[in-house]
Amino acid sequence: MNAGPQLTPNFISLTSVTSDTQKTHRWFIVALLFLASMINYLDRATLSLALPLISKDLGLDPTSKGLLLSAFFWSYALMQVPIGWCADRVNLRWLYAGTFALWSLAQGLTGFAGSLGVLIFFRLLLGIGESIYLPGGTKIVSLLFRSHERGLPCGIFDFGTRIGLVLGGLLFPWLLIHYGWRRTFILVGFAALVWLIPWLLLFPARLGGGGSGPQATGQEVAKPRKWMVTFNRNLLGICLGFFCFDYYWYLLVTWLPDYLVTVRHLTILRAGFYTALPFLVFGVSEPIGGWIVDRLIRFGWDETRTRKGMVTIAFLTGLLLIPASRVESANAAITLLLGASLVGLATGNLLVILQSCAPPEEVGVWTGFENFAGNLGGIAAPLVTGLLIRETGSYAPAFALAAGVLVAGLVAYWFIVGELKPAPG
């Protein structure tokens, strides 16, 4: 008698059938994940842009401002593994909807805050809610698409985060000037709740529901063990590599505007525009990199070497950050920064590497570990960069270090992460 893995009875996979309607349906879900990721980063960016107005209104000193800016990451980082565990076991329709509602309400209610303590409380709630975006999105894509199809959808849904940064830099200054910081938070937060309507209408009621069942490959998958997680060299390599990737990314997010103003002597308005351009290139590159590799695999290329090869090409473009900090011309520096943003070609493939290596019933919790490691890089990058600028009086060493850390991540992906096939759970 076959004692193989059992199926969860309330599970459905859109790709277990071949209907064109079903296949179209899953792209609508990817589009909704894109919009959720965009809203996610829009909400994160609001505080940084509104901080001068908030500080003046509530009388915040520099220490208080630093505390407020960091509060989001306390809960966001700590929630990554728990929310990933939930993504493998809880119905994804309601898990994503509930966390989305939580972060949108936290964003909107921030407009009513009257003290630093209340502001920090709502930022902590925002971090808890937004923790779902990467573990949840990665898990959903792994259920809807076969391994060789996942590069494009992964690139698309994470592309939303970069577009969120671009739109935030262009939209929020106008809203803050015309409506003030309180009304801006209220408008941005509560208006986002409209997203829940198409999500609840389109998302399958039984996709996930315990994290087990037939995946996009059509194979049977074991029901996730109640508490255990599979730890192996692939998970270690993925976490180390993603730390390096996010160190580089968060240096751009946190220090690029200041660099353009203080070193390249751009006005704040021009610096905002030229900061948005690298983020746009980074974002557009994400689905392109995933799509290219998906196509090559369909033509018979080896998936492991092809995905790791694209990651290698993308990471090496990050070395352009070194001359960007040293050339004399501001235009040349911006051009090099655009080239250094082609690192985005790796993003969709990094997510697929995890999906391919993780036991299918543990994709969510593995993504939680990956994003937790990445956020440690996000915490380290701005701190180390600030120390290097203070000690050297130049951005060049900090930019060179970020590029070096990024390229060092290739060691993890090539020599620690093995073949892209699931480990036994």
Phi, psi and omega in degrees: 000135183285121179255033183291183185297146182266154178262145174277125190292336183262027184255142175223142177237125183297330183270006174281353174237165186250010181301134177298325178298316180297318181293323176293321181303318183293332177287331172296322178294319176299319178298320178292323175296322175301311180296320179296318178295322178297313179297322179306309182282332172301315181293323178296320188285339186302316185297315182300318181286328182272354188303318178301319179290318179297316181300318180292319183290318185257000178066047182274136175270172182303323179296318179294322179295318177297319178299316181295318181295328183274344188301321181304318187285340178299305183283325182298312181293316183292337182274351189300310181291314178300319182288329175294320176299317179294322181298332178280345190233339186253148179305120188291332178301312184276329178297311181293319180297317181294315180291324176299314178299320180298313184289327179291318177295319178298319178296312181295318182290341176302330178296344180260359184294138181243004181207166178298318182300318180291320177300315179297320179301314181289329176292324175296318177297321178299317179296321178296313181295315185285351180298342183285339196302311183277311177300318181291314180296318179296318179298317182296315179298321181295334179275333186266339188230150173288163185305316184281000180251358194274344184300314181294308180298324176296317178296322182292311185292326178280340174305328180302327181295321181289321177295326176300319178293319179296310181295323179299317180294332181269325188270316189295320177304320179294315179297318181295321180292319186271333186237349183083166186288326183293311180294329178296314178298316182297314181296310184295317183290306185286328179296330182295338181299341177301331180303331183296333183296302178295330179298311182289334178281324189261330186284131181302137183294339187237023176280118183099260176050049182123352172073013179228169182125186181291126177276186180296340179282348183085002181274156174281144184233137181294145174296135184299138177295151193299313184237336190286151174232141178279114176255128177206183185296329179297316178296319177299312181297320179297317180294317179296315180296321181287330172302314181296318179298312183288332174302313180296313183299314184286338171297316178297315184297318188269329189246345184299315179300316180295322178300315182294328180280311188277328183260316182267356172059039173275154173291163180300321180295313179292323178297322177298318179294313183284345170284324181293328184298310177300322178295324178294316178298316178304314183291315180298327181294333186299303179292330179296312179299320178293318181295317181302313182291320177304316181294317181296323179294322177297331178278002175106003179290149179292128186296316183299307183293325183289314180293318178293327178295318177294321176300320180296311179302315182296314181297324181293332176295338178297340178295342177295344177295333182291306176293335179301328181275354187243339181292154184279324184281133177294322179296319178295320179298317181294321177298317178294324177296323177296319176296321179292344179276356174291357170306335178303339177302338182278335197301306180301323180289328176298320180291322179290325177303316178296313181301326182283329184270331184286146167305132187307329180279002181233018181301318181297311184289326175297319177297325176299315177297317180300311184288331174297314178298320178298321180288337171296321173297323178294328176285320184287320188303308181294326181291311181296320179298315178299319179295318180294321178295320179295320184281327186253341183072018184214150174278342188303312179298322180293319178294320179296320178296317180298317178296320179295319177298317179301310181295327177298334177298338178296330177300318180295315184288328182272323190250347176253312175287130183264218179296146180277079176214145186299139171283148177296135182287000000 
